[in-house]
């Protein structure tokens, strides 16, 4: 279908691709992955002919039809309705429709057989091309991508960049190409639209090449991974999860080969040193030197998964209640977002706020952050809460004349240059990159600087609006590690399900203009949601369980006071136990962080056993604390 042979592509003195080879076969669904800067987008542009290779060939079938979604399409403007723009995909059908309309107009005065025959031919071709269903097909795909019937009649120019990109995606899908090239297709989609696109691509009969940092999306759509790495294109026969397993196995083998070869080289070098001084052995030494020079060296394995070596600390812990919202209502002209709803964010919560676009997620974040004051009800921030709010518009607060490192130093003066360079490295700014001026950075690079700033703040409450946009898979992993070790409170909006599943312990979603809560991880929420009856206002599991509980017997006032006192005493003892367990867990983590322990198998097993035991006891104690706290709140209420 498409064959790339001995591809070399150079930018200045740097070879982005060096004799790379890749054959794309019909029907393959491929994830093209690699760190930022390894040339994934460039390769797509080479395939479609936007860029010319330095040398090598890209050959393909003469009549192949390529559908290419790229970020440049954001600049496309039109005053036509989005339904009309999407239907531009049907070029021949539209042309025939116009010609048929013109012939019908002529037939009002001209009844010639020639004109009637021409009309018949045009109508026959139009019917063969399924022209009568094109509006329905366009409507169906736009609806899948989140556009209501009313919105489909609106002009494209009235939509934001992200929504315009959806229209471009719809137009490409409607062209029914032989191969789809999709560059970060989920960047501007909400979760329902991502799931719709997954189902569409799974059923798509042509070939697909997807550049994406969304590993869940790749797992559900692709059956092959191609990694762009060190100028080569390395194939893996499976989805992203298979790629991770297979790559780990390959690297284990490569590491073993490297160590064995290094041991052999050291042995040879010792023999050469011994033989070199003896005249009788000099010839043998020269022979071994030549053999060493000719030896094809095995490279050591590069660490593609750097870990966070940066301490995210804050000087003051918050009180138990971080934010308390009561009777919140918020509306825009002709649109009610929230109505008499409430929510409480508690210390240590890591909340994923999810749902379709337009439901009010970003609005709710602004209310929580205190940047939106135009609402009814009350939103109160708790004791000692210090907040950092990351959103795409925060890019405007960057100082354009600052260098990247200087921007972080002025914002977080307590951190050393080494610490700040470390976190900038996590977000792909290494070496002299840190001395670039903010004004020369792309939108994606500015976004990463703003995110790095947010994570260096002396804040015990992080509010993150789409933090994974413009991050590659490695950087998303770094952000996950950072938030997992962060001891404060987090609420995040993201369409990256892997990110959400790894950072959240609670799910918030907006339904019927109310804030609803699911007490668990994103994966658990998804499982519950899949089994949830399609009934409006279905309560979350915690609410359902409370409804099933039998009413307790009425207590006298004295009995209630004694019972409450006993519960509060138990809660206090449990809090002391949790504090001790947390301290023990920290010590157990320090033992496991000591590299020397990994040389002693017995000590490592004992340390792991101790760590898991403490972790299990802590989880049990925390669960018991939550149950007790709920009982006390119910009695006090």
C-alpha positions as CSV (number, residue, x, y, z in Angstrom):
1,X,0.0,0.0,0.0
2,X,2.7,2.5,1.1
3,X,6.4,1.6,1.1
4,X,9.1,3.7,2.8
5,X,12.6,2.6,1.8
6,X,16.0,3.8,3.1
7,X,14.4,7.2,4.2
8,X,16.8,9.9,5.2
9,X,15.4,13.2,6.3
10,X,17.8,15.9,7.6
11,X,17.1,19.2,9.4
12,X,20.3,21.2,9.2
13,X,23.1,18.9,10.4
14,X,20.7,16.6,12.3
15,X,19.3,13.4,10.6
16,X,15.7,13.0,11.9
17,X,15.5,9.7,9.9
18,X,18.5,7.7,8.9
19,X,17.8,4.9,6.4
20,X,14.4,4.1,8.0
21,X,12.2,1.5,6.4
22,X,8.4,0.9,6.8
23,X,5.7,-0.9,4.8
24,X,2.1,0.0,5.5
25,X,-0.3,-2.8,4.5
26,X,-4.0,-2.6,3.6
27,X,-6.3,-2.8,6.7
28,X,-3.5,-2.3,9.2
29,X,-4.3,-0.1,12.2
30,X,-1.0,1.4,13.4
31,X,0.0,3.6,16.3
32,X,3.0,5.8,15.4
33,X,4.7,6.6,18.7
34,X,7.9,8.1,20.0
35,X,9.2,11.0,22.2
36,X,8.5,14.6,21.1
37,X,11.0,15.7,18.5
38,X,11.6,12.2,17.0
39,X,9.7,13.1,13.8
40,X,6.3,11.6,13.9
41,X,4.4,14.5,12.5
42,X,7.2,15.1,10.0
43,X,6.9,11.5,8.8
44,X,3.1,12.0,8.1
45,X,4.0,15.2,6.1
46,X,6.6,13.2,4.1
47,X,3.9,10.5,3.3
48,X,1.4,13.1,2.0
49,X,4.1,15.0,0.1
50,X,4.3,18.2,2.1
51,X,8.0,17.5,2.9
52,X,10.6,16.0,0.5
53,X,13.0,13.4,1.9
54,X,16.8,14.1,1.7
55,X,17.1,10.6,0.1
56,X,15.2,7.3,0.0
57,X,11.7,6.7,-1.5
58,X,8.1,6.8,-0.4
59,X,6.1,4.8,-3.0
60,X,2.3,4.1,-3.0
61,X,-0.5,2.9,-5.2
62,X,-1.4,5.5,-7.9
63,X,-5.0,5.8,-7.0
64,X,-4.7,5.6,-3.2
65,X,-6.9,8.1,-1.3
66,X,-5.3,9.5,1.9
67,X,-7.3,11.3,4.6
68,X,-4.9,13.4,6.7
69,X,-5.9,15.1,10.0
70,X,-3.3,17.6,11.3
71,X,-3.2,20.5,13.6
72,X,-2.8,23.0,10.7
73,X,-6.5,22.4,9.9
74,X,-7.3,24.6,12.9
75,X,-6.7,27.6,10.6
76,X,-9.4,26.6,8.2
77,X,-12.2,29.3,8.1
78,X,-15.6,29.3,6.5
79,X,-18.9,31.2,7.0
80,X,-20.8,28.1,5.8
81,X,-22.7,25.9,8.3
82,X,-20.7,23.0,9.7
83,X,-23.0,20.5,8.0
84,X,-22.3,22.2,4.7
85,X,-18.5,22.1,5.4
86,X,-18.6,18.4,6.3
87,X,-20.6,17.6,3.1
88,X,-17.7,19.2,1.1
89,X,-16.2,15.7,1.4
90,X,-18.6,14.5,-1.3
91,X,-17.1,16.6,-4.1
92,X,-18.5,14.5,-7.0
93,X,-21.9,14.1,-5.5
94,X,-22.1,17.9,-4.8
95,X,-21.1,18.6,-8.4
96,X,-23.7,16.2,-9.8
97,X,-26.3,17.7,-7.5
98,X,-25.6,21.2,-8.9
99,X,-25.6,19.8,-12.5
100,X,-29.0,18.0,-11.9
101,X,-30.5,21.2,-10.5
102,X,-29.3,23.2,-13.6
103,X,-30.7,20.6,-16.0
104,X,-34.1,20.6,-14.2
105,X,-34.2,24.4,-14.5
106,X,-33.5,24.1,-18.3
107,X,-36.2,21.5,-18.7
108,X,-38.7,24.1,-17.8
109,X,-38.3,25.5,-21.3
110,X,-36.3,22.9,-23.2
111,X,-37.8,19.4,-23.6
112,X,-35.2,17.9,-25.9
113,X,-34.3,14.2,-25.7
114,X,-30.7,15.1,-25.4
115,X,-31.3,17.0,-22.1
116,X,-33.5,14.3,-20.7
117,X,-30.9,11.7,-21.5
118,X,-28.2,13.8,-19.8
119,X,-30.5,14.2,-16.7
120,X,-31.0,10.4,-16.6
121,X,-27.2,9.8,-16.8
122,X,-26.5,12.3,-14.0
123,X,-29.3,11.0,-11.8
124,X,-28.1,7.4,-12.3
125,X,-24.5,8.3,-11.3
126,X,-25.7,10.4,-8.4
127,X,-27.8,7.4,-7.2
128,X,-24.8,5.0,-7.7
129,X,-22.7,7.3,-5.5
130,X,-25.4,7.1,-2.8
131,X,-25.9,10.8,-3.2
132,X,-29.3,10.9,-1.6
133,X,-27.9,9.8,1.8
134,X,-24.9,12.1,2.0
135,X,-26.7,14.6,4.2
136,X,-27.8,11.9,6.6
137,X,-24.2,10.4,6.8
138,X,-22.8,13.9,7.5
139,X,-25.4,14.5,10.2
140,X,-24.7,11.1,11.8
141,X,-20.9,11.6,12.0
142,X,-21.2,15.2,13.3
143,X,-23.6,13.9,16.0
144,X,-21.1,11.3,17.0
145,X,-18.5,13.9,17.4
146,X,-20.7,15.9,19.8
147,X,-22.7,18.4,17.6
148,X,-26.4,18.8,18.3
149,X,-28.9,19.3,15.5
150,X,-29.0,23.1,16.1
151,X,-25.2,23.4,16.2
152,X,-24.9,21.7,12.8
153,X,-26.7,24.7,11.3
154,X,-24.3,27.2,12.8
155,X,-21.5,28.8,10.8
156,X,-18.0,27.1,11.2
157,X,-16.5,30.5,12.0
158,X,-18.6,30.8,15.2
159,X,-16.9,27.7,16.8
160,X,-13.6,27.6,18.8
161,X,-10.5,25.9,17.3
162,X,-11.1,22.6,19.1
163,X,-14.7,22.3,17.7
164,X,-13.5,23.3,14.2
165,X,-11.0,20.5,14.3
166,X,-13.9,18.1,14.9
167,X,-15.6,19.3,11.8
168,X,-12.4,18.7,9.8
169,X,-12.2,15.2,11.3
170,X,-15.9,14.6,10.2
171,X,-15.1,15.8,6.7
172,X,-12.1,13.5,6.4
173,X,-14.1,10.5,7.7
174,X,-16.8,11.2,5.2
175,X,-14.3,11.0,2.3
176,X,-13.9,7.3,3.1
177,X,-10.2,7.3,2.3
178,X,-8.1,4.1,1.8
179,X,-5.8,5.2,4.6
180,X,-6.3,7.6,7.5
181,X,-3.4,9.6,8.9
182,X,-4.5,11.1,12.2
183,X,-2.2,13.4,14.2
184,X,-3.3,13.6,17.8
185,X,-7.0,13.1,16.9
186,X,-8.2,13.0,20.6
187,X,-6.6,16.4,21.5
188,X,-9.8,18.3,21.0
189,X,-12.4,15.6,21.9
190,X,-14.2,15.0,25.1
191,X,-14.6,11.5,26.5
192,X,-18.0,10.6,24.8
193,X,-16.6,11.7,21.5
194,X,-13.3,9.8,22.0
195,X,-15.4,6.6,22.7
196,X,-17.5,7.2,19.6
197,X,-14.3,7.7,17.5
198,X,-12.8,4.5,18.9
199,X,-15.9,2.5,17.8
200,X,-15.8,4.2,14.3
201,X,-12.1,3.4,13.8
202,X,-12.5,-0.2,15.0
203,X,-15.1,-0.7,12.2
204,X,-13.1,1.3,9.6
205,X,-12.0,-1.1,6.8
206,X,-9.1,1.0,5.5
207,X,-5.6,1.4,6.9
208,X,-5.0,3.8,9.8
209,X,-1.9,5.5,11.2
210,X,-2.4,7.4,14.4
211,X,0.0,9.6,16.3
212,X,-1.3,9.9,19.8
213,X,-0.3,10.2,23.5
214,X,-3.5,8.6,24.6
215,X,-2.4,5.1,25.4
216,X,-6.0,3.8,26.2
217,X,-7.1,5.1,22.7
218,X,-4.2,3.3,21.1
219,X,-5.0,0.1,23.0
220,X,-8.5,0.1,21.8
221,X,-7.9,1.0,18.1
222,X,-4.5,-0.2,16.8
223,X,-3.2,-3.7,16.2
224,X,0.4,-2.6,15.5
225,X,2.9,-0.1,17.0
226,X,5.7,1.6,15.1
227,X,8.2,3.4,17.3
228,X,10.2,6.3,15.9
229,X,13.5,6.1,17.7
230,X,17.1,7.2,16.9
231,X,16.3,7.7,13.2
232,X,14.7,4.3,12.7
233,X,11.1,2.9,12.6
234,X,10.8,-0.1,14.8
235,X,7.6,-2.3,14.4
236,X,5.8,-4.2,17.2
237,X,3.0,-6.6,16.3
238,X,0.3,-5.6,18.9
239,X,-1.4,-2.7,20.7
240,X,0.3,-0.3,23.0
241,X,0.2,-2.6,26.1
242,X,1.8,-5.4,24.0
243,X,4.4,-2.9,22.8
244,X,5.4,-2.2,26.5
245,X,5.7,-5.9,27.3
246,X,7.6,-6.7,24.1
247,X,9.9,-3.7,24.4
248,X,10.8,-4.6,28.0
249,X,11.6,-8.1,26.9
250,X,13.8,-6.9,24.0
251,X,15.6,-4.4,26.3
252,X,16.2,-7.2,28.9
253,X,17.8,-9.3,26.2
254,X,19.8,-6.3,24.8
255,X,20.9,-5.4,28.3
256,X,22.2,-9.0,28.8
257,X,24.0,-9.0,25.5
258,X,25.6,-5.6,26.3
259,X,26.8,-6.8,29.7
260,X,28.2,-10.0,28.3
261,X,29.9,-8.1,25.5
262,X,31.4,-5.6,27.9
263,X,32.7,-8.5,30.1
264,X,34.3,-10.1,27.0
265,X,35.8,-6.7,26.0
266,X,37.4,-6.2,29.4
267,X,38.8,-9.8,29.4
268,X,40.3,-9.2,25.9
269,X,41.8,-5.9,27.0
270,X,43.4,-7.6,30.0
271,X,44.9,-10.3,27.7
272,X,46.2,-7.7,25.2
273,X,47.9,-5.8,28.0
274,X,49.6,-8.9,29.3
275,X,50.7,-10.1,25.8
276,X,51.7,-6.7,24.4
277,X,54.9,-6.6,26.5
278,X,56.2,-10.0,25.4
279,X,57.8,-10.2,22.0
280,X,56.8,-13.8,21.5
281,X,53.1,-12.9,22.0
282,X,53.0,-9.5,20.2
283,X,51.5,-10.9,17.0
284,X,48.7,-12.5,19.1
285,X,48.1,-9.2,20.8
286,X,47.8,-7.4,17.5
287,X,45.4,-10.0,16.2
288,X,43.1,-9.5,19.3
289,X,43.3,-5.7,18.9
290,X,42.1,-6.0,15.3
291,X,39.3,-8.4,16.4
292,X,38.1,-5.9,19.0
293,X,38.1,-3.1,16.5
294,X,36.0,-5.1,14.1
295,X,33.5,-6.3,16.8
296,X,30.0,-5.0,16.2
297,X,29.2,-3.2,19.5
298,X,25.9,-3.8,21.3
299,X,24.4,-0.5,22.6
300,X,23.3,-0.3,26.2
301,X,19.6,0.2,26.9
302,X,18.5,3.9,27.1
303,X,16.2,4.7,30.0
304,X,13.0,6.0,28.2
305,X,11.1,6.2,31.5
306,X,12.8,8.7,33.7
307,X,11.4,9.0,37.2
308,X,10.6,12.1,39.1
309,X,13.6,13.2,41.2
310,X,11.9,16.4,42.3
311,X,10.3,17.0,45.7
312,X,6.8,18.5,45.4
313,X,6.4,20.1,48.8
314,X,4.3,22.8,50.4
315,X,5.1,24.7,53.6
316,X,1.6,24.5,55.2
317,X,-0.9,21.6,55.1
318,X,-4.5,22.5,54.6
319,X,-7.4,21.9,57.0
320,X,-9.6,18.9,56.5
321,X,-12.2,20.7,54.2
322,X,-10.4,22.3,51.2
323,X,-13.5,23.6,49.4
324,X,-17.2,23.5,50.5
325,X,-19.8,24.5,47.9
326,X,-23.5,25.0,48.8
327,X,-26.6,25.7,46.7
328,X,-24.5,26.6,43.6
329,X,-26.3,27.8,40.5
330,X,-24.6,29.0,37.3
331,X,-26.1,29.9,34.0
332,X,-25.2,31.6,30.7
333,X,-27.7,33.1,28.3
334,X,-30.0,30.3,27.2
335,X,-27.9,27.7,29.1
336,X,-28.2,26.5,32.7
337,X,-24.9,24.8,33.8
338,X,-25.5,24.2,37.5
339,X,-28.6,24.3,39.6
340,X,-28.8,24.3,43.4
341,X,-25.9,21.8,43.7
342,X,-23.3,21.2,46.3
343,X,-19.9,19.5,46.7
344,X,-17.1,19.1,49.2
345,X,-13.4,18.6,48.5
346,X,-11.5,17.2,51.4
347,X,-7.8,17.1,52.2
348,X,-6.0,14.4,50.2
349,X,-8.8,14.1,47.6
350,X,-7.6,13.5,44.0
351,X,-10.7,14.1,41.9
352,X,-11.2,13.5,38.2
353,X,-13.9,15.8,36.9
354,X,-15.3,14.2,33.7
355,X,-18.0,14.5,31.2
356,X,-19.0,15.8,27.8
357,X,-17.9,19.3,26.7
358,X,-20.5,22.0,27.4
359,X,-21.6,20.4,30.7
360,X,-19.7,22.9,32.8
361,X,-16.5,21.2,33.8
362,X,-14.2,24.3,33.2
363,X,-16.9,26.6,34.7
364,X,-16.9,24.5,37.9
365,X,-13.1,24.6,38.1
366,X,-13.2,28.4,37.8
367,X,-15.8,28.6,40.6
368,X,-13.6,26.3,42.8
369,X,-10.5,28.4,42.0
370,X,-12.4,31.6,42.8
371,X,-11.8,33.2,39.3
372,X,-15.5,33.0,38.5
373,X,-17.6,35.1,40.9
374,X,-20.8,35.3,38.8
375,X,-22.8,32.5,40.4
376,X,-25.5,32.0,43.0
377,X,-24.7,30.1,46.3
378,X,-21.5,29.9,48.3
379,X,-18.1,28.4,47.6
380,X,-15.8,28.6,50.6
381,X,-12.1,27.7,50.7
382,X,-11.0,26.0,53.9
383,X,-8.3,26.8,56.5
384,X,-4.7,27.2,55.2
385,X,-5.6,26.3,51.6
386,X,-3.1,27.6,49.0
387,X,-4.2,27.1,45.4
388,X,-2.6,26.8,42.0
389,X,-4.8,26.8,39.0
390,X,-3.5,25.5,35.7
391,X,-5.5,26.1,32.5
392,X,-4.6,26.9,28.9
393,X,-5.3,30.6,29.4
394,X,-2.6,30.7,32.1
395,X,-0.1,30.8,29.2
396,X,-1.0,34.5,28.9
397,X,0.6,35.1,32.4
398,X,4.0,33.9,31.2
399,X,6.6,36.7,31.0
400,X,7.5,36.7,27.3
401,X,11.0,38.2,27.8
402,X,12.0,35.7,30.5
403,X,14.1,32.7,29.7
404,X,12.4,29.4,30.6
405,X,14.6,28.8,33.7
406,X,14.3,32.4,34.7
407,X,10.5,32.1,34.6
408,X,10.6,29.3,37.1
409,X,13.2,30.9,39.3
410,X,11.2,34.1,39.6
411,X,8.1,32.0,40.5
412,X,9.7,29.4,42.8
413,X,12.8,31.1,44.4
414,X,13.1,28.5,47.2
415,X,14.0,25.8,44.7
416,X,17.6,25.3,43.5
417,X,18.6,25.6,39.9
418,X,19.3,21.8,39.8
419,X,15.7,21.1,41.1
420,X,14.2,23.4,38.5
421,X,16.3,22.0,35.7
422,X,15.1,18.5,36.8
423,X,11.4,19.4,36.5
424,X,12.0,21.2,33.2
425,X,13.8,18.1,31.9
426,X,10.6,16.1,32.8
427,X,8.7,18.4,30.5
428,X,11.2,18.1,27.6
429,X,13.4,21.1,28.2
430,X,17.0,19.9,28.5
431,X,20.4,21.4,28.2
432,X,20.4,24.9,26.6
433,X,16.7,24.7,26.0
434,X,16.1,26.2,29.4
435,X,17.7,29.5,28.2
436,X,15.1,29.9,25.4
437,X,13.0,33.0,25.6
438,X,9.3,32.4,26.3
439,X,8.3,34.5,23.3
440,X,9.9,32.1,20.8
441,X,8.1,29.0,22.2
442,X,5.2,27.3,20.4
443,X,1.8,27.1,22.1
444,X,2.6,23.5,23.2
445,X,5.9,24.5,24.7
446,X,4.4,27.4,26.6
447,X,1.8,25.0,27.9
448,X,4.5,22.8,29.3
449,X,6.3,25.7,30.9
450,X,3.0,26.8,32.6
451,X,2.5,23.3,33.9
452,X,6.0,23.1,35.2
453,X,5.4,26.4,37.1
454,X,2.1,25.0,38.5
455,X,4.0,22.0,40.0
456,X,6.7,24.2,41.6
457,X,4.2,26.3,43.5
458,X,4.0,26.3,47.2
459,X,0.4,25.1,47.0
460,X,-1.4,22.3,48.8
461,X,-4.4,22.4,46.3
462,X,-3.9,21.9,42.6
463,X,-6.6,22.7,40.0
464,X,-5.7,21.3,36.6
465,X,-7.7,21.9,33.4
466,X,-6.5,19.6,30.6
467,X,-2.9,19.3,31.8
468,X,-1.9,16.5,29.4
469,X,-2.6,18.5,26.2
470,X,0.7,18.8,24.3
471,X,2.5,16.2,26.4
472,X,3.9,13.0,25.0
473,X,3.5,9.6,26.7
474,X,6.7,9.9,28.7
475,X,5.8,13.4,30.0
476,X,2.3,12.2,30.9
477,X,4.0,9.4,32.9
478,X,6.2,12.0,34.7
479,X,3.1,14.1,35.5
480,X,1.4,11.0,36.9
481,X,4.4,10.1,39.1
482,X,4.5,13.7,40.3
483,X,0.8,13.8,41.3
484,X,1.0,10.3,42.9
485,X,3.7,11.5,45.3
486,X,2.1,14.9,45.8
487,X,0.6,14.9,49.3
488,X,-1.9,17.7,48.7
489,X,-5.3,17.8,47.1
490,X,-6.0,17.7,43.3
491,X,-9.0,18.2,41.1
492,X,-8.3,17.6,37.3
493,X,-10.2,17.8,34.1
494,X,-8.7,15.6,31.4
495,X,-9.8,13.4,28.4
496,X,-6.7,11.1,29.0
497,X,-8.2,8.1,30.7
498,X,-4.9,6.5,31.6
499,X,-3.9,9.7,33.3
500,X,-7.2,9.9,35.2
501,X,-7.1,6.2,36.2
502,X,-3.7,6.6,37.7
503,X,-4.2,9.8,39.7
504,X,-7.8,9.9,40.8
505,X,-9.4,8.3,43.9
506,X,-12.8,10.0,43.3
507,X,-14.8,10.8,40.2
508,X,-17.0,13.9,39.9
509,X,-19.4,14.3,36.9
510,X,-22.1,16.8,36.2
511,X,-25.6,15.3,35.5
512,X,-28.9,17.1,35.4
513,X,-27.0,20.3,36.4
514,X,-25.9,18.6,39.7
515,X,-22.4,17.6,40.9
516,X,-22.4,13.8,41.3
517,X,-19.7,11.8,42.9
518,X,-18.4,8.2,42.4
519,X,-16.2,7.0,45.3
520,X,-13.5,5.1,43.4
521,X,-11.0,5.1,40.5
522,X,-11.8,5.9,36.9
523,X,-11.7,2.3,35.8
524,X,-14.1,1.4,38.6
525,X,-16.4,4.3,37.6
526,X,-16.3,3.0,33.9
527,X,-17.3,-0.5,35.0
528,X,-20.1,0.9,37.2
529,X,-21.3,3.2,34.4
530,X,-21.4,0.3,31.9
531,X,-23.7,-1.6,34.2
532,X,-25.8,1.4,35.2
533,X,-29.4,1.3,34.1
534,X,-30.4,3.8,31.5
535,X,-32.6,5.7,33.9
536,X,-32.4,9.4,34.5
537,X,-31.1,10.5,37.9
538,X,-29.8,7.0,38.8
539,X,-28.1,7.6,42.2
540,X,-24.4,6.7,42.6
541,X,-23.5,3.5,44.5
542,X,-23.0,5.1,47.8
543,X,-26.5,6.7,47.7
544,X,-28.1,3.4,46.6
545,X,-26.5,1.6,49.5
546,X,-27.9,4.2,52.0
547,X,-31.4,3.7,50.6
548,X,-31.2,0.0,51.2
549,X,-30.1,0.4,54.8
550,X,-32.7,-0.3,57.5
551,X,-33.6,2.5,59.8
552,X,-31.9,2.2,63.2
553,X,-33.9,2.1,66.4
554,X,-34.6,5.5,68.0
555,X,-32.1,6.4,70.7
556,X,-32.8,8.5,73.7
557,X,-30.9,11.8,74.0
558,X,-28.5,10.4,76.7
559,X,-27.9,7.2,74.7
560,X,-27.2,9.2,71.6
561,X,-24.7,11.4,73.5
562,X,-22.9,8.4,75.0
563,X,-22.8,6.7,71.6
564,X,-21.4,9.8,69.9
565,X,-18.8,10.2,72.6
566,X,-17.7,6.6,72.1
567,X,-17.5,7.0,68.3
568,X,-15.5,10.2,68.6
569,X,-13.0,8.4,71.0
570,X,-12.7,5.5,68.5
571,X,-12.1,8.0,65.7
572,X,-9.4,9.8,67.7
573,X,-7.6,6.5,68.4
574,X,-7.9,5.5,64.8
575,X,-6.4,8.9,63.7
576,X,-3.4,8.2,66.0
577,X,-3.0,4.7,64.5
578,X,-3.2,6.1,60.9
579,X,-0.4,8.7,61.8
580,X,1.8,5.9,63.1
581,X,1.1,3.7,60.0
582,X,1.9,6.7,57.7
583,X,5.2,7.2,59.5
584,X,6.0,3.5,59.2
585,X,5.1,3.5,55.5
586,X,7.4,6.4,54.9
587,X,10.3,4.5,56.6
588,X,9.5,1.4,54.6
589,X,9.6,3.5,51.4
590,X,13.0,4.9,52.4
591,X,14.3,1.3,52.8
592,X,13.0,0.4,49.3
593,X,14.5,3.6,47.9
594,X,18.0,2.5,49.0
595,X,19.8,1.0,46.0
596,X,22.0,-1.3,48.1
597,X,19.0,-3.4,49.2
598,X,18.6,-4.7,45.6
599,X,21.8,-6.6,45.9
600,X,20.4,-8.8,48.7
601,X,17.4,-10.9,47.5
602,X,16.4,-11.9,51.1
603,X,16.4,-8.4,52.4
604,X,14.5,-7.1,49.4
605,X,11.8,-9.7,49.8
606,X,11.5,-8.9,53.6
607,X,11.4,-5.1,52.8
608,X,8.7,-5.7,50.1
609,X,6.7,-7.9,52.5
610,X,6.9,-5.3,55.3
611,X,5.9,-2.4,52.9
612,X,2.9,-4.3,51.5
613,X,1.8,-5.3,55.0
614,X,1.9,-1.7,56.3
615,X,0.2,-0.4,53.2
616,X,-2.6,-2.9,53.6
617,X,-3.1,-2.0,57.3
618,X,-3.1,1.7,56.4
619,X,-5.8,1.2,53.7
620,X,-7.9,-0.8,56.2
621,X,-7.6,1.8,58.9
622,X,-8.4,4.6,56.5
623,X,-11.5,2.8,55.3
624,X,-12.6,2.2,58.9
625,X,-12.0,6.0,59.6
626,X,-14.3,6.9,56.7
627,X,-17.0,4.6,58.0
628,X,-16.8,6.1,61.5
629,X,-16.7,9.6,60.3
630,X,-19.8,9.1,58.2
631,X,-21.6,7.7,61.3
632,X,-20.6,10.7,63.4
633,X,-21.7,13.2,60.7
634,X,-25.1,11.5,60.4
635,X,-25.6,11.6,64.2
636,X,-24.5,15.2,64.5
637,X,-26.6,16.2,61.6
